[in-house]
Amino acid sequence: MNWDPERPLRLHLVTRGWASLNYDWGWSTDRSHGEDGNDNANVAVIDGDKVLVSTFRQCVVPPPLCAYDLQLPAPVNLVTFQHQRTNELAALTADGHISVYGQAFSIMTLTLTFYCALILCLCCRVAVDQEEPLALRLLLWLREDVFLGVGACTDGPSQSKMLILGPSEAQGPQPTLEIRSHVEVEGHVISMCHSSKTGTVALQLEDGQIRKFLWDSLKPSVVEWKDSAGCIINFPDPCVQTALFTIEEVASNVSSFVVYDDFLLLTTHSHTCRCFRLTTLTVKGLQVALAADGGQNDQNDETLRRVERGSRIVTVVPQDTRLILQMPRGNLETIHHRALVLAQLRKWLDSHKFREAFECMRKLRINLNLIYDHNPEVFLESVETFLRQLDSINHINLFLTELKEEDTTTTMYPCPVNTTGQSAPAACGKKVDIVCDALRCTMESIDQHKYCLSILTSHVKKTVPELEVALQKVHELRVNPPSAANAVSAEEALKYLLFLVNVNELYEHSLGTYDFDLVLMVAEKSQKDPKEYLPFLNMLKTLEPNYQRYTIDKHLKRYRKALHHLSKCGEEHFTEALNLVKDQRLYSEALGLYPTDSPQYKALSCAYAEYLVEQQQAEQAGLLLWRCGEATRALQAFVGSASWRNALCVAEQIPLPSDQLALLARDLAGTKLIELRRYTEAAILLERYAKDCEEAISALITGAVWEEALRLVYLYNRQDIIETNLKPALLEGKPPFSQKAMFTRHKTRLSVVRELKEKARLELLDEDVPDCPEAELYSEASSVMTGSHAGSKYSHSNSRISSRSSKNRRKAERKKLSLKEGTPLEDMALLHALAEIIHSEVHSLLKALVLFQFDGQAGRLQHAYGEALQMIEVALPEVWQEGLQQTQAPITGPNSTANSIMASFQQPRPSATQGQF
């Protein structure tokens, strides 16, 4: 017998019959196979005639130490654990005996569980007739009384024999395991593994071939291993470690692995530990994940964890989060792999084991928001269970203080792909408020004295902290101290609030309760100097209650509440109330505090109207003045806003004399409506109220309202106006469609402007300036965007002209849409100009020309109209390019945009023939 000088784990042996045998040894980890909480995560180590057992559920004992050892009468060759009662093991000794060890009992205490060492339950002799050493070189404990062994075949070392061992029926002085059946295998079996779920046994031959052993049948046999597609599976080289699980391919770069529950955990040569979920794992996904191993990974990737160089998996504790690794130098380390932790937490939360989940999350620094985010609806239904299981004020407060609006299942701990995600929240609203309200209501119903501090926390933690409510509860504790043994005092509650909230903020909110005893209580506990608050409090105590509350609310800048209290202080304080309303613009709130027939209501309405006029809302101001009886001022407001109908109604109500009414109508028509191009409305005023039919007809002719102008001409028998005004206006009218040159010029210039802006945008993008906002300025339809330097001066000018007259506003709008070359919004101005040319009205003009026998002019106009339509049809794709932002807004005058023009012209358009008269 001699060890090989080159391969340290190879043994050369020569028998008495001059037969030369070679034995290759390999390391394997004998561990229990349980997957429930009763399994102790046993790992056995053979040490001569001892078996060293470590129970990693209770403790992590570094080798060569152990939890306990089993002394056997002979050296131990093999150790195997049972698959049903996973804490029991069997040891095969060199003298041909199998010793079975079982667990007798366990001792439970409040904090720890002490398991006794395994005791010898049975020692059986193995009836295997073979003189060679290691007659059984592999052993599996399949069932309670069935073992599977691998022995050498008499035909040669290239053959193996599968032996199914069971109790002998013959009675003898010692229990015996005899060979119930055997199957010869073509090849040398070097390893075998057994699946406790399916009962399948896989064999690996020394050349890497995989065989399936059908042992639980009437006639055991060995067949080739095939996948679901019927292809034979073999390894190119023998695998050191094998196991059975749902996938059908094992990748390289793996140094050790273990299958636990729904997970495949493995360590790689890149010094990482990966954890994959078998139900969602595919062969391609495994290959991609392992190919990218060691590269840049998402920080929220729960499948990856860095480990020490050379780490190998020893075992995983079932129904726990602990994974035991062994380092190259021999020591053991326990890690909590993120995937195992989150999977176990999800199981605990699904089964309403909140205490276990909370303790694990607190220990491993998992964000406590996951307790709610995992399944909000279930949590809200189980709030009482959650509180009773935690049964700790500190733990409840910790949970409340960690609440955030963030959904941790989408940010920090995303659910694995193809797994059941969270359900929708049970109620609408902000998450923090929902959880705080649910916990507070339940705590108050269970025991409000016991959970007093947690109830205060639920008020403070809300998105809008309810500090006044919390302070009121503290005051109630001081006024009526509870007699319950588990109740907290007012001093303790206040001290806790001062720990949660800034002292100055708490003092201000205590003032808002209008309770000076509570204010003093807070001030004393806050270590504030009495000189800071006593003079102010003494002054407040001398005031009338409503004025006192007004003073406090104004000090706290709660102006709406201050106004409410001040309105109750009587007429002598109305001037102060009116100034408060004007300063804080609380007009709507103030109008609701006074009767509509009171002088205070009228004064507030007039002040509100003045404010509306300043805000360019003169029509609303006029309505407000009209309803409160200020007809004269209302008339001025309606005239300023060109609300001529309301102005005439107020004028009739005053009432105005007929001559003043005519002047009013003439002023509204001439200086307001005609300026706004509302010619038809101006004509109504001039005809009916100013009694000036000639001016009315002139306004209609100016506005090209030909048919209405003709109606008034014949109504008032003024046919002379036809020759003097109407016909010259018809002949002088030049519709934009006759200005084809202008359309072409604008279209050409628009193309140039777009090219210049695109070039400028590309130049900005070429510069290495991150998040450059100017680049967006030069995109298509950039004129309707904001945020660039070039357009900033125009956006500021808008705010300055908000207080100007309507005439100045229109002037500023026209200036912004200037066609001057080089302006920032030149492309928008060109689009607007093109839209005006297209939308020129020619239908009524054609009818009027034909009516007065101007057939030549009508024909030329019709011909120009047709040519213009054809030119526009061709130019539309170039002017309003596809891909620009669409909108449903119609093209209406100077307020139209490039987007509204585009949307209108992308609709089906009439052909040129549809516009003929």
Secondary structure as GFF3:
##gff-version 3
##sequence-region A 1 917
A	DSSP	beta_strand	2	3	.	.	.	ID=ss1
A	DSSP	beta_strand	10	14	.	.	.	ID=ss2
A	DSSP	beta_strand	20	24	.	.	.	ID=ss3
A	DSSP	beta_strand	30	31	.	.	.	ID=ss4
A	DSSP	beta_strand	42	47	.	.	.	ID=ss5
A	DSSP	beta_strand	50	55	.	.	.	ID=ss6
A	DSSP	beta_strand	68	71	.	.	.	ID=ss7
A	DSSP	beta_strand	76	81	.	.	.	ID=ss8
A	DSSP	beta_strand	89	93	.	.	.	ID=ss9
A	DSSP	beta_strand	97	102	.	.	.	ID=ss10
A	DSSP	beta_strand	106	108	.	.	.	ID=ss11
A	DSSP	beta_strand	113	115	.	.	.	ID=ss12
A	DSSP	beta_strand	119	126	.	.	.	ID=ss13
A	DSSP	beta_strand	138	143	.	.	.	ID=ss14
A	DSSP	beta_strand	146	153	.	.	.	ID=ss15
A	DSSP	beta_strand	156	167	.	.	.	ID=ss16
A	DSSP	beta_strand	176	186	.	.	.	ID=ss17
A	DSSP	beta_strand	189	194	.	.	.	ID=ss18
A	DSSP	beta_strand	201	205	.	.	.	ID=ss19
A	DSSP	beta_strand	210	214	.	.	.	ID=ss20
A	DSSP	beta_strand	221	224	.	.	.	ID=ss21
A	DSSP	beta_strand	254	260	.	.	.	ID=ss22
A	DSSP	beta_strand	263	268	.	.	.	ID=ss23
A	DSSP	beta_strand	272	277	.	.	.	ID=ss24
A	DSSP	three_ten_helix	278	280	.	.	.	ID=ss25
A	DSSP	alpha_helix	283	291	.	.	.	ID=ss26
A	DSSP	beta_strand	304	306	.	.	.	ID=ss27
A	DSSP	beta_strand	312	316	.	.	.	ID=ss28
A	DSSP	beta_strand	322	326	.	.	.	ID=ss29
A	DSSP	beta_strand	332	336	.	.	.	ID=ss30
A	DSSP	alpha_helix	338	350	.	.	.	ID=ss31
A	DSSP	alpha_helix	354	364	.	.	.	ID=ss32
A	DSSP	alpha_helix	370	373	.	.	.	ID=ss33
A	DSSP	alpha_helix	376	381	.	.	.	ID=ss34
A	DSSP	alpha_helix	383	390	.	.	.	ID=ss35
A	DSSP	alpha_helix	393	401	.	.	.	ID=ss36
A	DSSP	alpha_helix	431	447	.	.	.	ID=ss37
A	DSSP	alpha_helix	452	460	.	.	.	ID=ss38
A	DSSP	alpha_helix	467	479	.	.	.	ID=ss39
A	DSSP	alpha_helix	490	500	.	.	.	ID=ss40
A	DSSP	alpha_helix	503	511	.	.	.	ID=ss41
A	DSSP	alpha_helix	516	525	.	.	.	ID=ss42
A	DSSP	alpha_helix	530	541	.	.	.	ID=ss43
A	DSSP	alpha_helix	545	555	.	.	.	ID=ss44
A	DSSP	alpha_helix	559	566	.	.	.	ID=ss45
A	DSSP	three_ten_helix	571	573	.	.	.	ID=ss46
A	DSSP	alpha_helix	574	584	.	.	.	ID=ss47
A	DSSP	alpha_helix	587	591	.	.	.	ID=ss48
A	DSSP	alpha_helix	599	614	.	.	.	ID=ss49
A	DSSP	alpha_helix	618	627	.	.	.	ID=ss50
A	DSSP	alpha_helix	631	640	.	.	.	ID=ss51
A	DSSP	alpha_helix	644	653	.	.	.	ID=ss52
A	DSSP	alpha_helix	658	668	.	.	.	ID=ss53
A	DSSP	pi_helix	669	673	.	.	.	ID=ss54
A	DSSP	alpha_helix	679	688	.	.	.	ID=ss55
A	DSSP	alpha_helix	693	702	.	.	.	ID=ss56
A	DSSP	alpha_helix	706	715	.	.	.	ID=ss57
A	DSSP	alpha_helix	720	721	.	.	.	ID=ss58
A	DSSP	pi_helix	722	726	.	.	.	ID=ss59
A	DSSP	alpha_helix	727	732	.	.	.	ID=ss60
A	DSSP	three_ten_helix	736	738	.	.	.	ID=ss61
A	DSSP	alpha_helix	740	766	.	.	.	ID=ss62
A	DSSP	three_ten_helix	773	778	.	.	.	ID=ss63
A	DSSP	three_ten_helix	782	784	.	.	.	ID=ss64
A	DSSP	alpha_helix	792	800	.	.	.	ID=ss65
A	DSSP	three_ten_helix	801	803	.	.	.	ID=ss66
A	DSSP	alpha_helix	806	816	.	.	.	ID=ss67
A	DSSP	alpha_helix	826	838	.	.	.	ID=ss68
A	DSSP	alpha_helix	843	851	.	.	.	ID=ss69
A	DSSP	alpha_helix	855	879	.	.	.	ID=ss70
A	DSSP	three_ten_helix	893	895	.	.	.	ID=ss71
A	DSSP	alpha_helix	898	905	.	.	.	ID=ss72
A	DSSP	three_ten_helix	912	915	.	.	.	ID=ss73
###
